[in-house]
């Protein structure tokens, strides 16, 4: 079964949350919030979010890790949404205000697979830091 664009974006957010093997409630809440408010998810049935997330985790567990799941998700994305996909992954990885080595490596793997200019990815990362910073 081919992934929808929205499912692929959710898979990438799940991969970002799963990358440090400690998927937190805070990360899951942020995924739910993003799905609920971003235009790219218009028309997505939020009731199916848990099912899509679980399928993403199953993909990681049954395909031999995160990399095959990333390939599957990114193949389902139109190039025009590659920057959006990277921004969503960064948002989830950075939600706890601490990027572990595994999360940084995952973001690097995603960045290497996407057609996004390095300056754009740097801007996305800087914007996430600024947006999530606490007083």
Backbone as a chain_set.jsonl record, in Angstrom:
{"seq": "XXXXXXXXXXXXXXXXXXXXXXXXXXXXXXXXXXXXXXXXXXXXXXXXXXXXXXXXXXXXXXXXXXXXXXXXXXXXXXXXXXXXXXXXXXXXXXXXXXXXXXXXXXXXXXXXXXXXXXXXXXXXXXXXXXXXXXX", "coords": {"N": [[0.838, -1.182, 0.0], [0.617, 2.151, -0.909], [1.965, 5.064, 0.616], [0.191, 7.904, 1.784], [0.715, 11.425, 1.257], [0.353, 12.853, 3.647], [0.487, 10.785, 5.54], [3.158, 10.062, 5.151], [4.497, 12.352, 6.072], [3.783, 12.218, 8.758], [5.034, 9.792, 9.424], [7.717, 10.627, 9.268], [7.81, 12.441, 11.383], [7.303, 10.675, 13.479], [9.562, 9.071, 13.262], [11.494, 10.948, 14.031], [10.733, 11.34, 16.68], [11.127, 8.787, 17.66], [13.797, 8.354, 17.354], [15.656, 8.63, 19.443], [14.952, 6.527, 20.946], [13.28, 6.957, 23.024], [10.363, 7.798, 23.018], [8.528, 10.471, 23.833], [5.735, 11.712, 25.787], [5.43, 14.399, 25.385], [6.504, 14.752, 22.808], [4.677, 13.234, 21.315], [2.336, 14.672, 21.834], [3.003, 17.068, 20.56], [3.151, 16.246, 17.893], [0.452, 15.589, 17.477], [-0.66, 18.15, 17.845], [0.506, 19.585, 15.715], [-0.501, 18.196, 13.503], [-3.13, 18.849, 13.851], [-3.24, 21.59, 13.326], [-1.77, 22.532, 11.077], [-1.805, 23.571, 7.648], [-0.999, 21.648, 5.736], [-2.011, 19.298, 6.641], [-4.714, 19.444, 6.287], [-7.884, 18.002, 5.916], [-7.042, 15.549, 6.805], [-7.871, 12.766, 8.744], [-7.964, 13.068, 12.021], [-8.583, 11.18, 13.876], [-7.388, 8.913, 12.977], [-4.741, 9.2, 13.509], [-3.247, 7.87, 15.581], [-3.258, 5.267, 14.587], [-1.818, 5.577, 12.165], [0.624, 6.453, 13.212], [1.363, 4.187, 14.693], [1.657, 2.371, 12.582], [3.887, 3.513, 11.401], [5.83, 3.07, 13.396], [5.785, 0.284, 13.356], [6.834, -0.085, 10.798], [9.478, 0.732, 11.205], [10.306, -1.243, 13.007], [9.927, -3.634, 11.554], [11.123, -3.409, 9.059], [13.797, -3.305, 9.396], [14.906, -1.145, 10.754], [15.298, 2.47, 11.069], [16.182, 3.697, 8.682], [15.193, 2.329, 6.24], [12.473, 2.931, 6.601], [12.522, 5.709, 6.461], [13.264, 6.027, 3.78], [10.987, 4.965, 2.52], [9.003, 6.795, 3.397], [9.961, 9.278, 2.421], [9.989, 8.813, -0.305], [7.316, 8.965, -0.843], [6.731, 11.617, -0.783], [6.054, 14.707, -2.396], [8.461, 16.769, -4.07], [8.109, 19.474, -3.538], [7.295, 19.538, -0.915], [9.444, 18.858, 0.619], [10.942, 20.657, 2.201], [9.047, 21.267, 4.135], [8.699, 18.755, 5.288], [11.217, 18.388, 6.457], [11.214, 20.498, 8.276], [9.14, 19.689, 9.998], [10.238, 17.339, 11.09], [12.462, 18.42, 12.437], [11.14, 20.036, 14.277], [9.889, 18.132, 15.95], [12.095, 16.666, 16.888], [13.382, 18.634, 18.348], [11.645, 19.369, 20.354], [11.906, 18.755, 23.061], [13.892, 20.403, 23.817], [16.488, 19.533, 23.793], [18.879, 18.054, 21.933], [19.857, 14.911, 21.306], [22.641, 12.798, 20.353], [21.693, 10.736, 18.683], [19.348, 11.851, 17.645], [20.358, 14.026, 16.224], [21.812, 12.652, 14.306], [19.728, 11.335, 12.968], [18.337, 13.538, 11.866], [20.305, 14.383, 10.125], [20.363, 12.181, 8.37], [17.787, 12.39, 7.262], [17.958, 14.93, 6.092], [19.939, 14.437, 4.171], [18.553, 12.846, 2.379], [16.58, 14.405, 1.325], [15.518, 16.918, -1.037], [16.591, 19.666, -0.414], [17.937, 22.822, -0.018], [21.009, 23.514, 1.657], [21.237, 25.944, 3.04], [18.587, 26.511, 3.51], [17.871, 24.381, 5.201], [19.482, 25.018, 7.385], [18.309, 27.426, 8.133], [15.766, 26.521, 8.877], [16.441, 24.979, 11.114], [17.519, 26.986, 12.801], [15.258, 28.582, 13.137], [13.575, 26.831, 14.535], [15.0, 26.549, 16.927], [14.826, 29.206, 17.875], [12.05, 29.502, 18.121], [11.344, 27.618, 20.045], [12.73, 28.258, 22.3], [13.051, 29.021, 25.748], [12.233, 31.536, 28.221]], "CA": [[0.0, 0.0, 0.0], [1.401, 3.39, -0.999], [1.705, 6.05, 1.667], [-0.271, 9.229, 1.39], [1.642, 12.492, 1.629], [0.173, 13.151, 5.066], [1.043, 9.654, 6.294], [4.615, 10.153, 5.045], [4.93, 13.406, 6.991], [3.629, 11.674, 10.117], [6.112, 8.816, 9.594], [8.964, 11.344, 9.545], [7.733, 12.961, 12.752], [7.443, 9.514, 14.361], [10.981, 8.704, 13.231], [12.208, 11.928, 14.851], [10.399, 11.057, 18.081], [11.613, 7.44, 17.976], [15.235, 8.258, 17.084], [16.433, 8.437, 20.677], [14.311, 5.353, 21.538], [12.472, 7.399, 24.152], [9.292, 8.616, 22.478], [7.901, 11.075, 25.004], [4.377, 12.242, 25.685], [5.572, 15.743, 24.838], [6.672, 14.606, 21.359], [3.402, 12.778, 20.745], [1.402, 15.804, 21.896], [3.376, 18.041, 19.525], [2.715, 15.68, 16.612], [-0.997, 15.781, 17.423], [-0.933, 19.579, 17.676], [0.889, 19.976, 14.363], [-1.48, 17.606, 12.59], [-4.39, 19.561, 14.04], [-3.269, 23.005, 12.949], [-1.055, 22.921, 9.866], [-2.567, 23.413, 6.406], [-0.614, 20.454, 5.001], [-2.805, 18.182, 7.157], [-6.15, 19.665, 6.059], [-8.566, 16.83, 5.392], [-6.57, 14.336, 7.46], [-8.73, 12.316, 9.84], [-7.13, 13.0, 13.23], [-8.89, 9.946, 14.608], [-6.506, 7.853, 12.486], [-3.352, 9.543, 13.808], [-2.605, 6.796, 16.353], [-3.076, 4.132, 13.678], [-0.719, 5.913, 11.252], [1.838, 6.464, 14.029], [1.702, 2.789, 14.987], [2.181, 1.778, 11.342], [5.247, 4.017, 11.253], [6.679, 2.328, 14.334], [5.881, -1.071, 12.81], [7.777, -0.029, 9.673], [10.831, 0.78, 11.778], [10.603, -2.527, 13.636], [9.883, -4.775, 10.64], [11.945, -3.196, 7.856], [15.218, -3.31, 9.716], [15.384, 0.113, 11.309], [14.724, 3.746, 10.643], [16.548, 4.107, 7.327], [14.224, 1.901, 5.229], [11.227, 3.673, 6.795], [12.75, 7.047, 5.912], [13.206, 5.918, 2.323], [9.583, 4.776, 2.178], [8.276, 8.048, 3.625], [10.435, 10.348, 1.532], [9.551, 8.466, -1.664], [5.896, 9.327, -0.973], [6.586, 13.069, -0.692], [6.437, 15.535, -3.545], [9.639, 17.59, -3.786], [7.696, 20.776, -3.004], [7.072, 19.414, 0.527], [10.647, 18.403, 1.303], [11.296, 21.588, 3.278], [8.028, 21.075, 5.167], [9.024, 17.498, 5.963], [12.382, 18.608, 7.313], [10.787, 21.377, 9.372], [8.369, 18.889, 10.947], [11.17, 16.455, 11.802], [13.233, 19.252, 13.366], [10.223, 20.457, 15.346], [9.696, 17.023, 16.891], [13.379, 16.345, 17.522], [13.793, 19.722, 19.245], [10.566, 19.724, 21.271], [12.338, 18.644, 24.458], [14.961, 21.398, 23.957], [17.765, 18.852, 23.922], [19.09, 17.129, 20.825], [20.837, 13.868, 21.566], [23.41, 12.411, 19.173], [20.842, 9.939, 17.794], [18.43, 12.762, 16.96], [21.153, 14.774, 15.25], [22.114, 11.715, 13.209], [18.503, 11.146, 12.195], [18.109, 14.753, 11.072], [21.289, 14.339, 9.038], [19.896, 11.178, 7.4], [16.638, 12.957, 6.562], [18.465, 16.037, 5.277], [20.66, 13.877, 3.031], [17.608, 12.214, 1.46], [15.649, 15.402, 0.804], [15.999, 17.921, -1.98], [16.448, 20.953, 0.264], [19.189, 23.561, 0.048], [21.622, 23.532, 2.994], [20.89, 27.205, 3.711], [17.197, 26.373, 3.962], [17.846, 23.511, 6.381], [20.057, 25.784, 8.495], [17.29, 28.397, 8.557], [14.726, 25.755, 9.579], [16.991, 24.627, 12.429], [17.609, 28.216, 13.602], [13.894, 29.001, 13.466], [13.073, 25.934, 15.584], [15.656, 26.944, 18.19], [14.254, 30.488, 18.325], [10.634, 29.305, 18.461], [11.184, 26.751, 21.209], [13.533, 28.774, 23.417], [12.314, 29.5, 26.924], [12.779, 32.765, 28.822]], "C": [[0.885, 1.249, 0.0], [0.991, 4.342, 0.123], [1.111, 7.313, 1.062], [0.787, 10.241, 1.81], [1.553, 12.768, 3.124], [0.717, 12.025, 5.945], [2.571, 9.715, 6.287], [5.167, 11.221, 5.992], [4.842, 12.937, 8.444], [4.726, 10.642, 10.39], [7.424, 9.525, 9.939], [8.96, 11.945, 10.943], [7.894, 11.826, 13.766], [8.901, 9.066, 14.398], [11.795, 9.654, 14.098], [11.955, 11.675, 16.336], [11.041, 9.748, 18.546], [13.139, 7.355, 17.948], [16.081, 8.065, 18.334], [15.847, 7.306, 21.528], [13.46, 5.705, 22.762], [11.41, 8.365, 23.636], [8.481, 9.163, 23.651], [6.476, 11.523, 24.714], [4.402, 13.635, 25.051], [5.724, 15.698, 23.308], [5.363, 14.185, 20.698], [2.36, 13.894, 20.768], [1.71, 16.841, 20.824], [2.967, 17.537, 18.148], [1.223, 15.894, 16.444], [-1.344, 17.241, 17.171], [-0.604, 20.04, 16.259], [-0.1, 19.44, 13.331], [-2.802, 18.372, 12.672], [-4.413, 20.975, 13.502], [-2.606, 23.381, 11.634], [-1.874, 22.655, 8.601], [-2.227, 22.135, 5.631], [-1.42, 19.226, 5.451], [-4.315, 18.404, 7.006], [-6.754, 18.428, 5.411], [-8.102, 15.518, 6.012], [-7.492, 14.01, 8.623], [-7.878, 12.119, 11.089], [-7.414, 11.756, 14.056], [-7.969, 8.801, 14.171], [-5.034, 8.119, 12.796], [-2.634, 8.425, 14.554], [-2.326, 5.586, 15.463], [-1.898, 4.383, 12.732], [0.61, 5.888, 12.016], [2.287, 5.04, 14.34], [2.231, 2.069, 13.756], [3.613, 2.239, 11.099], [6.219, 3.285, 12.153], [6.863, 0.885, 13.856], [6.86, -1.122, 11.635], [9.214, -0.028, 10.175], [11.221, -0.597, 12.303], [10.679, -3.687, 12.652], [10.756, -4.611, 9.403], [13.435, -3.125, 8.162], [15.761, -1.967, 10.163], [14.754, 1.335, 10.671], [15.006, 4.052, 9.174], [15.585, 3.606, 6.241], [12.878, 2.635, 5.357], [11.358, 5.092, 6.254], [12.644, 7.027, 4.4], [11.766, 5.784, 1.834], [8.816, 6.097, 2.289], [8.686, 9.119, 2.628], [10.042, 10.071, 0.086], [8.102, 8.879, -1.905], [5.673, 10.838, -0.984], [6.893, 13.759, -2.013], [7.599, 16.448, -3.139], [9.241, 18.92, -3.156], [7.433, 20.734, -1.499], [8.315, 18.939, 1.284], [11.059, 19.352, 2.427], [10.314, 21.48, 4.435], [8.341, 19.819, 5.975], [10.201, 17.683, 6.911], [12.009, 19.472, 8.509], [10.0, 20.598, 10.423], [9.281, 17.96, 11.75], [11.992, 17.238, 12.825], [12.374, 19.66, 14.549], [10.066, 19.356, 16.392], [11.0, 16.684, 17.603], [13.745, 17.38, 18.578], [12.779, 20.032, 20.341], [10.99, 19.655, 22.741], [13.54, 19.549, 24.765], [16.337, 20.787, 24.156], [17.893, 17.864, 22.778], [20.215, 16.166, 21.17], [21.531, 13.497, 20.254], [22.561, 11.627, 18.174], [19.888, 10.829, 17.003], [19.161, 13.582, 15.903], [21.484, 13.903, 14.043], [20.88, 11.482, 12.341], [18.226, 12.36, 11.314], [19.081, 14.815, 9.899], [20.852, 13.35, 7.958], [18.722, 11.721, 6.59], [17.11, 14.043, 5.601], [19.168, 15.511, 4.022], [19.733, 13.264, 1.989], [16.677, 13.22, 0.779], [16.325, 16.349, -0.185], [15.731, 19.294, -1.376], [17.843, 21.571, 0.363], [19.709, 23.607, 1.486], [21.322, 24.828, 3.743], [19.468, 27.16, 4.245], [17.14, 25.49, 5.203], [18.436, 24.229, 7.592], [19.053, 26.801, 9.026], [16.171, 27.702, 9.325], [15.205, 25.415, 10.99], [17.064, 25.85, 13.338], [16.227, 28.697, 14.026], [13.305, 28.129, 14.569], [13.695, 26.286, 16.927], [15.032, 28.222, 18.74], [12.827, 30.306, 18.815], [10.449, 28.532, 19.757], [11.952, 27.225, 22.445], [12.64, 29.284, 24.538], [13.001, 30.734, 27.488], [13.711, 32.445, 29.955]], "O": [[1.794, 1.374, 0.821], [-0.174, 4.408, 0.516], [1.486, 7.732, -0.033], [1.654, 9.936, 2.629], [2.579, 12.902, 3.792], [1.336, 12.285, 6.977], [3.206, 9.449, 7.307], [6.193, 11.008, 6.638], [5.722, 13.228, 9.255], [5.289, 10.624, 11.485], [8.16, 9.067, 10.813], [9.991, 11.958, 11.616], [8.548, 11.999, 14.794], [9.415, 8.719, 15.461], [12.69, 9.218, 14.823], [12.87, 11.785, 17.152], [11.447, 9.628, 19.702], [13.714, 6.395, 18.459], [17.118, 7.403, 18.283], [16.208, 7.151, 22.695], [12.976, 4.809, 23.455], [11.529, 9.58, 23.789], [7.828, 8.408, 24.371], [6.072, 11.687, 23.562], [3.512, 13.998, 24.282], [5.136, 16.516, 22.601], [4.988, 14.713, 19.651], [1.587, 14.04, 19.821], [0.797, 17.427, 20.243], [2.489, 18.314, 17.321], [0.774, 16.332, 15.385], [-2.229, 17.538, 16.369], [-1.363, 20.807, 15.668], [-0.485, 20.148, 12.401], [-3.503, 18.519, 11.671], [-5.487, 21.518, 13.243], [-2.864, 24.468, 11.118], [-2.555, 21.635, 8.5], [-3.088, 21.595, 4.936], [-1.499, 18.234, 4.727], [-5.108, 17.63, 7.542], [-6.191, 17.876, 4.465], [-8.711, 14.476, 5.768], [-7.852, 14.895, 9.4], [-7.157, 11.128, 11.206], [-6.575, 11.327, 14.847], [-7.791, 7.831, 14.909], [-4.17, 7.343, 12.389], [-1.514, 8.069, 14.189], [-1.275, 4.955, 15.579], [-1.072, 3.494, 12.523], [1.604, 5.36, 11.518], [3.476, 4.732, 14.255], [3.145, 1.25, 13.859], [4.454, 1.461, 10.648], [7.313, 2.918, 11.723], [7.96, 0.332, 13.939], [7.621, -2.08, 11.493], [10.068, -0.718, 9.619], [12.337, -1.062, 12.071], [11.424, -4.638, 12.889], [11.093, -5.606, 8.761], [14.243, -2.905, 7.26], [16.942, -1.677, 9.973], [13.827, 1.252, 9.865], [14.149, 4.612, 8.49], [15.191, 4.398, 5.385], [12.226, 2.926, 4.354], [10.42, 5.621, 5.658], [12.013, 7.899, 3.802], [11.376, 6.416, 0.852], [8.071, 6.468, 1.382], [7.83, 9.793, 2.054], [9.788, 11.007, -0.672], [7.705, 9.117, -3.046], [4.545, 11.293, -1.174], [7.88, 13.434, -2.673], [7.696, 16.849, -1.979], [9.974, 19.441, -2.316], [7.355, 21.785, -0.864], [8.232, 18.648, 2.477], [11.479, 18.901, 3.493], [10.71, 21.591, 5.595], [8.256, 19.827, 7.203], [10.18, 17.189, 8.038], [12.442, 19.205, 9.63], [10.178, 20.828, 11.619], [9.106, 17.815, 12.96], [12.194, 16.776, 13.948], [12.829, 19.632, 15.692], [10.106, 19.63, 17.591], [10.996, 16.439, 18.81], [14.353, 17.041, 19.594], [13.041, 20.891, 21.183], [10.488, 20.415, 23.57], [14.129, 19.464, 25.843], [17.251, 21.456, 24.636], [17.095, 16.933, 22.67], [21.373, 16.561, 21.307], [21.055, 13.848, 19.174], [22.685, 11.82, 16.965], [19.648, 10.585, 15.82], [18.637, 13.803, 14.811], [21.442, 14.363, 12.901], [20.982, 11.438, 11.115], [17.913, 12.208, 10.133], [18.716, 15.25, 8.807], [20.957, 13.644, 6.767], [18.665, 11.536, 5.375], [16.709, 14.071, 4.437], [19.011, 16.073, 2.938], [20.105, 13.174, 0.819], [16.058, 12.904, -0.237], [17.541, 16.544, -0.161], [14.791, 19.991, -1.758], [18.799, 20.916, 0.777], [18.922, 23.726, 2.425], [21.168, 24.808, 4.964], [19.179, 27.707, 5.31], [16.434, 25.814, 6.158], [17.941, 24.067, 8.707], [18.959, 27.011, 10.235], [15.679, 28.237, 10.318], [14.449, 25.551, 11.951], [16.712, 25.768, 14.515], [16.049, 29.168, 15.149], [12.609, 28.635, 15.449], [13.006, 26.321, 17.946], [14.743, 28.311, 19.933], [12.438, 30.896, 19.823], [9.49, 28.773, 20.49], [11.822, 26.637, 23.519], [11.603, 29.902, 24.294], [14.192, 30.954, 27.267], [14.263, 33.354, 30.576]]}, "num_chains": 1, "name": "protein.A"}
